[in-house]
């Protein structure tokens, strides 16, 4: 399974229960860094990221680093 599919599988429970939207709101929209360990983890595992809000949804696109 490609790395991007693995990452999407990893995020799926967070998206389903609303945690993902809350993280995006706090870390990206509001700029809060009080509990930013998740953001630091994502940044350490990614080659780049992009955020947008579209059709009432938070969309965080992440380019996953190669692991081989």
Beta strands, then each sheet from edge to edge (+ up, - down):
strand 1: 46-54
strand 2: 57-64
sheet 1: 1+ 2-
end
